[in-house]
């Protein structure tokens, strides 16, 4: 056996001896750390699976409720939505709350519907889009009773040039101004909707109808003044 081979064997034996000593000294810690990593990974995977399962289950229940609504089976839909709102997946829970508020509105329970919408609008855990949608829906319900000034205060945060809800706010305020006899302001707001290229076609059509309806009223007022 050459000297080099002998030295390699001695070196390997020394390393095995050192590794064995280290394992005897720290082996339990290594095993504990390994087990901790395995448990942590399993816990994360389990949590992810549970979240996915909850989301899929809540989504299926939500669409089942919508099918009931389409078939005018309101009581069945309300029961499913109430369960989702109480302890469903957070995203679908807020959607369910909006649907429940819509059911109240359809039943003519305006005050209760507005209260339900306001609860979503003030819920910081809900996504911003849903909170703003709740504000707008409440605004439409209140357009027939609230003063334009009160509605302006309520919807001030959404009444800005960059807001995607700006035309809905204009429509709500125009409705309130029309109801209270301020036809020039109603006309101005509806013309702003018509001039906005981003306004939905259905809203533009409604605005055109209101502007045409207001024309003779405004002409009559102008003639009376002259």
C-alpha positions, 0 to 999 in steps of 0.5 A: 500500500502506498503512503498516499493510500494510507494517508487517505484511509487514515483521513477517511477514518478520522472524518468518520470518527469525527462525524460519529462524534458529532452525530452522537452529540447533536443528532437529537437536535438534527432530528428535532429540526428535521421533524419541525421542518416537516411538521411546518411544511405539512401545516402550511400545505394543510392550511392551504388545502383548507383555504382552497376547500373553503373557497371552493365550497363557499363559491359553490354555495354562493352560485347555488344561492344565485340560481335560487334567486333567478328561480324566485326561490328567495327563501332558499337563497336567503338561507344559503346567503345567511350561512355564508355571511355568518361563517363562510369564506371572507370574500363570499361572506361579503358578497352574500351580505350584498345579496342579502341587502339586495333582497331586502331592497327588492322586498321594499325594506329600504331602511333595512337594506341601506343599513345592510349596505352601510355595514358592508361599506364600513367593514374595513375587512371587505375589499375596497371595490365591495365597500364602494359598491355598497355605498353606491347601492345605498345611494340609489335606494336613498335617491328617492328620499334623501336630500341632494346635500345629504347624498353629496356628503354620503357619496363625496369620496366617490364623486371624483374624476378618477372614480369608476363610480363617478357616473353612478354618483351623478345619476343618483344626485340627478335623481335627487335634484329632479325629485326636489325640483332642481331641474337645471342641476339634474340636467347638468349632471345627466349631460355630464354622464352623456359627455363621459365616454367611459359611461356605460351604454345603459346609463347613457341611454337613461341619461338621454331619456332624462335630458329629453324629459327635462327639455320642455320643463327647462324651456317652460321655466326660461319662458316664464322668466322672460 
